[in-house]
């Protein structure tokens, strides 16, 4: 009986070690340690509830930016949001430069936590000289906005 338990432990240990080594070497491997602070690029992460509070308190000082494609934007977006897709950042950044400069807080969102476009646009804004303290990412994205039963607008709504 001891022999079988010892063999089982050896097989389990070897399997675990091989699994960790494979995961470490694999480009698609899972991270072995929890991610550090998500504000690595210098911007803040905000929830839908926090954004709603800012909108109520700050009024026009807050600029909401939709980082999704123009097609996705036209299918539904946060009311008053402008569209600056990560795939056409320069063109849309220049188009909205005056609004961006006037804003006290710029909140960027996309299709949710796994999207990544909002972080990319936020990083690009900071690279363009916008203070990191003025840039935030909506960690809930449009799905969180809708889940909270907030209104959405449809169409190209991008005001020039």
Secondary structure, DSSP 8 states (H G I E B T S, - for coil): -HHHHHHHHHHHHHHHHHHHHHHHH-TT---SS----TTTTS-EEE-HHHHHHHHHHHGGGEEEEE-S-HHHHHH-EETT-EE--GGGHHHHHHHTHHHHHH-SEEEEE-SSTTT-HHHHHHHHHHHTT--GGGEEEESSHHHHHHHTT--EE-S-----
